[in-house]
């Protein structure tokens, strides 16, 4: 309908898994490479997981077109089946003709095919989409099929592709033998905020247009924030925006059009001006109710009132000495915060502050800071201060979760910038791809001042974003909103195998100047740390 109006060769945002539109981020490329390596090297079982709509099926369709000619691929996308139905499906797609339809006959026919294929250097790959829906009986049958092997080679390669529930199923006690046989496991992450813009531009380029021609920057920012890195959601929002734009004869999609799409789809409230409400989990972390954020003042006075009632109750029980001591410690902390928030006569430290753990105080840390024991290093006078008493919340990793899914559960989003921030607060995590069930992770309430750093020369800089690819970081150097500023890109090693790239804007003379700039950059959607709630 709108292709001619916008000059497209075809619709750029169909939700079908067309391999022509495949967009490879680092995690998509890693998943693709994992399958190619696992199949080519006859590794047996391979597992790929990712959130719904992240492009897993598109990768499978790409593989069907690009696998080596000696690899016969069988694509299974109907996964609510019995073991015998699965065998019949494989036999049928291999164009085999068993003597009868008994299970033993089907397996015998498959084994004969595999031995014959191996003699001609052939290989068989079973690609199973939506594998999280397979029942335990079918998965156990697949494990038994993997026994069709020679003394030094796997005759059949089985690729499980599914949503995060697949990981939970593979971690179950019933499938422990199957889990032990999975040689390669990889996870597809949602797109970062900047990758989302690259994704839209990529698809428009393939139909003869570009991002700058079709979407206003504010419109792109809205799509990026509300799609939360899910390509399928990006496609749906863009397609609907183009349809409304066509009806309005709008040659370039504006933010108002995207807001209408978001409202129609129930992704924003009617009166929130295009801002997405936090998830219930994140609201709980923030200490806000479902509909309306409480102001910091109301939270402070609410906590103060509760504290007074507790003090009165405990005093009546004969604990006055303890309470007096606690009140003195709380008063000392309050005075310290007031001093830090006001003008400071102390010379600014010259060492750059990079670790958010030194910028955030939880209630337990406040008590330690005012104890009579050895003193802990306190935040420098100009370091960001979080005024809420429960600034940090510690949660446990659940079975089958990744660090990315932990962040999505807690913050309703996940990107490299947010993950970088969390890694700084949890230095014990040596590799962001390796977390185990019951690991304890500290999660802060995010505030704008967390992005401010003090340089060695006493000036201030803002941590704009962190990316897994340098080319995404480089694009900040051409951002119009940062024109005339000094943009610095620094390597950040997150594991022995992986380097990320931090983007800083430098040259601010005061913390207040930095804070004003952050508000502008946040409104323009250039700060992925707040991409989903700004």
N, C-alpha and C positions, 0 to 999 in steps of 0.2 A: 504493500500500500504506500509506504513512504520512501521506498528505495529510489524512485525516479526524482522525487522532490529534493532529496539530499544528494543525489548524484552517485548512489552506491551501485556497484555491479550486482550485488545481492544483499540480503539482510545480514548484517554483521553480528547480531546478538541472538541467534537461534539457540535454544537450550539443548539441541541434539548434539551428541558427541562427535562432531565432524573433525577428523584428524587434521584437516587443512588449517584449522584455527588453533592448533595446539600451541600453547604458550608455556615455555619451560622456565620456571624459576629454579633456584638451586635444588630445592627439595624434590621438585618434579623430575629434574634431570637425574638426581640421585636414584629415585625410584625406577626410572626408565633404565638406567645403567645397571641397577641391581637385577632387573628381570633379564636383560640381555646377557649379563655375565652368568647368572644362575642357570639359564637355559643353555647357553653356549658351552659352559663347563660341566653340564650335567650334574648339577648340585642336588637335584631331587625336589625338595619343597622350598618355595619362596613365598614370603608374606609381605603384602603391601597394604598399609592402612591409611585412612585419612577421613576427615569429616565429609559428610554428604555434600556433594556439589563442588568438590575441590578439583575435579578433572581426572579422576581415576579411570573412568570408562573411556574417556578420550584417549588416554595413554594406551589402553588396551586396543582400541581401534587403530591407533597409530602402529602398534606392534604387528597387528594382522597384515598391515601393508608393507612392513619393513623387515620382518624377521628373515633370517637367512633362508635361501631356497631349500636347503636340506632339512629345515625344521617344518614339520607339519603341525599347525596350530588348530586346536579345537576350542572354540569359544563357548562357554556355558554361562548363560545369564538367567536361567530359570533354576533357582537354587532351593525351592521348596519342593523337593522330590525325594523319592526313596532311593536306597542304594541300587536296586535293580534298574530303576528308571534312569539313573545316572549312567550306568553301564550301557544301557540301550542307546542313550543319547550319544555317547562317545563312539560306539560301534557304528551307529548310523552316519555320523559325520565323517567317519573314516571310510565310508562306503564298503563296509565289510558285510559278508553274508554268512552268519553262523548257521550251523545245521539245525539248531533249535534255539528256543528263547530261554533255556534254563540258565541260571546264574553261572554254573560251571562252564557251560558251553561258551558263554559270552567272554568269560575270563580267558579261556583257552584260546579263543580266536584272537583276542587282544594280544596275548603273549606271543602268538605266532607272528602277528603283524610286527610287533616290536623287535623281535629277533631278526626278522627279514630286513627291517629298516636299518638296524644297526650294521648289518653286513654290507649295506650300501652307504654307510656313514650318515644314515638318516636319524632323525630325532623327533620325538613327540612332546609337545607342550600343551598341557590342559590349562587354559586360562579361565578361571572361575570368578566372575563378577558377582558383587553382592554376597560374598562368601560368609558374611556374618549370619546369613539366614540358613545356612546349612545346619541340619540337625546333627547331633553327636554320632548317630548311627552312620550317616553318610560320611562324615569326616573320618570315622574309624575305618570305613570301607576304603577310603582313599589312602589311608595309611597302609592298609594291606596291599593295595595296588602298587605302592612304592616298592614292595618286595619283589616286583618283577624287575630283576636286575641281574647283571653278570657279576663276576668276582671283582671287577674293577670299574664298573660303569653303571650308572642309573639309566634304565631304558625309558623311563617316563619322567617328565618334569611337570610338576603341579604348582601353579601360581595362584595363591589365594589373594584376592583383592577385595577389600571391604572397609566398612566404617569402623570406628574405634571399638565397637562391640566385638569385632573379630578378635582383637587383642585380648579382651576379657575372656572370650571363649577358649582361645588357645592357652590361656593361663590357668584354665580350670583343671582340677585334679583328674577328671575323667579323660582328659586329652594330654596327659603329661608325656606319654610315649610319642604322640604326634609332635608335640612341641619340641622334644629332643631332636627330632629329625629335620626341623626347619633350619636350613643352612643359612638363609639370608632373610633378614627382616628390615623393612624400611618404612618410613612414615612420610606422608605428604602433608606439609603444613599449609594453613591458609595463607593467602597473599599478604604481604605487608601493605601498609598504606600506599607507599610509593610504587610497589609492584602492581597494585590495583590500577593506578593511572597508566602504567606501562601496558597492562593487559588491555585496557580500553583502546589505547592508541594502536596497539598491535592489531586488534581485530578491525579497527577502522581503516588502517593502512592496507589490509588485505582486500578491502572492497573499494579502494581508490580514494580514501579520504584521510583525515587525521584528527587527532584529539582537539587541537587548537581551532580547527575549522568548525567542529560540530558542537563542542561543549564549552560553556563558560567555566573558568577555573572554580568558581564557587559551586557550580553544579557538580563538577567532578568531585570536589571535596565532600559534598553531601553523599554522593553515591559511594565513595570510598569509605566514609565513616559508617554508614548504615549497612553496607554489604558485608562488613566484617571479614573481608578477605576471601569470601566464598565466590568463585567465578560464576557459578550458576545464578546466584543472587544478583551479581553485577549485570549479567545478561538480561535478567528479568527487569531490573530497574531501568537499564539503558533502553531496552526495547519499548517499554511503556512510555518513557520520557520522549522518545522519538515519535511515537504514535500521537501523543498529546501535542508535541511540537508541530507535527504535520497539520493537525487540525487547526492549530492557531496560526499556521503559516509562519512559524518561528524558525528562521534559518539557522540560528544558533541556540542551543538549549540553555535556558537560564535556570538559576537556582529555584525560582518560584515554580517552574514546571516540575522539577524533581521533588520539591516539597509536596506538590499535589499527588504525585505518584506514591510517595511515602505515606501520605495520609490515606489515600485510597486503599493501600495494602495494610493499613493498621500498624505501620512501623513507627509512627510518631503520633502524639496526641494532636488534637485539632488546634490547640492554642499554645503549643510549646515552641513555635517559631522554627521548627525543623530540627530541634534537639532531641535526641533519643533518650528515653527514660532508662536509667540503669536497671540491670537485671535484679531480680529479687535477692539473689545471693550477694551481689555487690552492694545493694542497698543496705543489707544487714551489716556488711563490713563497714560501710560509711556511717551507719547509725542514723539512717533516714527512713521515713515511712514510705509506703508504696506510691503515694501520689505527689507529695510535696516535700522538697528538701527542707530540713530544719536549718536555720541559720547557725553559724558557729556560736553566736551569743546565746541562742536558746539552748543549745547542747551544753554550753559551759554552765549556764545558770541551773539547768536541770541536774547536772552532775553535782553542782555545789549544794543544791537543796537536799539531794539524796545523801551527800556526805554529812551535812549538818544533822539530819535525822539519825544517821548511824552513830554519830558522835554522842548525841544525847542519850541514845539507847545504851551504848556501851558504858558511858559515864555512870549511868544509874546502876550498872552492874559492878561497879568498883574498879574499873580499869582506867581511872583518870590519868595516872602516870603514863601509861602506854599512849593514851590519846594525845596528851600534851606533847609527847615526843613526836608522834606522827604529824600533829598540826605544825610543829616547828619545822619539820622536814618539808612538808608541803609548802609552807610559807617561804622557806629558803628557795625552793624550786621556782615558785611564782615570781619572787624577786629577781631570780636569775633570768627568767624569761623576759620580764619587763625590762631588765637592763639590756638584754640582747636585742630587743625590738626597738629600743630607743637609740638615739645617737650615741656612738661609742667613742670614748677618748683613747681606747687602746689601739695601738698601731696594728693595722691589718697584717695577718700572717702572710708570709711570702710563698708558703708551700701550697700547691694547687690541691683543692678538695675534689676528689673524684668518687669516693665511696659513699653512697647514700646511707650506709650503715652509720657513718659518723655524723649524719645530718638529721637523724630521726631518733627520738627518745621514746621508748615504751615506758609504761608505769613501773615495771620491774627495774628498768635501768635508772629511772629517776630515784628509786629507793637506794640503789647501789651508789649512785652519785653523791647522795647525802649521808651515806653511812660513815661510821667511824673507822672503817677498814681502809686499805690502800685505795687511793683515789683513782677513778677512771678518767681517761682523757676526755674532756668536754668539747662540744662543738666550738670552733673559733667564734669570735664575736660577731662576724658577718655571715656565718653559715645559716642556711635556711632552717627555720624552726617550725615544727608541726605542733599546733596548739592543742590538739585533741589528746586526751590522756591515753587512749588506746590506739596509738599511731601505727603500731605493728601488730598484725595478727598472725599467729603460727597455725598452719594447717598440716594435715598428713596427706601424703600422696595415696590415692586409692588404687586398688588392684587394677592393673591394665592401663593406668593413666600415664601420659607423657607430661613433660613440663608445660608444653603448649596447651594440653587439655586442662591442666591445673589452672592456668591463667584464664582460659576461656570460662571455666567454671566459676572463678572468683571475680574476674573483671569483665566478663562477657565479651572478651576479645583477646587476641594474642598477636604480637608482632615482635620483630627483632629489637626494637627500642625498649618496649616493655620488658622483654626477656633480659636484655642487657642490664636494665635497672634492677631486676630481681636477682640476677647473678651477682651483682655488686653487693647486694644485701645478704647473699648466701654464698660466701667465698668457698665453703666446703664442697660446692658442686663443681667437680672438675670437668664435667662434660654435660652440656645442656640436653644431649640426646640420651643420657643414661641416668634415670632416676628410678628408684625401686619403691614398691609398695611400703607404706608406713614411714618413708623418709619425711622429715619435718622441714617445712619450707616457711620462711618468714615473708609475709606480704604486707607492704605498707599502704596507707592511704596516700594517693598521689596528689601532690600539690604543685603548682607552677614553679615555686621557688626551688624545687628539687632539681631543676634543670640548670640552675645558676652555679657556675664554678668560679673560683678566684685564681687568676693566673699568677705566675711567679713575680711579675712586675707590679702587682697590686691592682691591675685592672680586672674586669670581669668578662666572662664568656658564657655563652648559652649552648648547652648540649641539645642540638636540634633533633637529631635522629641517629639511629644505628641501622646499618644494612648488611645483608649477607653478601652483597655484590658491590664492588667498588663503583661500577658504572652508575648505579642508582645514587650513590653518595655524590658522585661528580655532578649530577644534575642540579644539585642545590646551588652550584656556582652560577647558574644562569637564571635563578629565580628572581623575578622582578622585585619582589618584596625585600630581597637581600642585596639589592644593587648598591654598590659603594661600600659594602661591609667586607671584612676579611673572613673568608671561609677556609677553615682548616679541616682536613680529613686525616684521621689518625687510625692506625691499625689497632684492633683489639682482639687478642688471641683468646678464644673461648674454650678451646681444647687443643690437644696435641695435633689434631688434624684440621682444625677449622679456624679461620681468621675472619672477623667481621670488621666493619668500617664505621667509625664514629664521625659525625659531622658537627663541627662547632662554628659558631659565629663569634668573632672576637672584637675587642676594642671598646667595650662599655666602661665608662668611668665610675659608675656607681651601681649599687644593687637596685636602686629605684629605677634607673634608666633601663636596666636589664629586664625588670618586671614589666615595664610599659611595653617593651619590645615583644616580650613573650605573649602578652595579651593580643597584640596585633597579629603575630605569627600563628597563634592558636585559632583566631577567627578565620584565617586564610587556609586552615587545614594543613599547615606545614609542620605540626608537632605530633608525630604518631603516638607519643605517650598518652595523648588525650584525644586520639582520633575518633573514639566512639562516643565521647560524652561532651565534646566541646560545642 
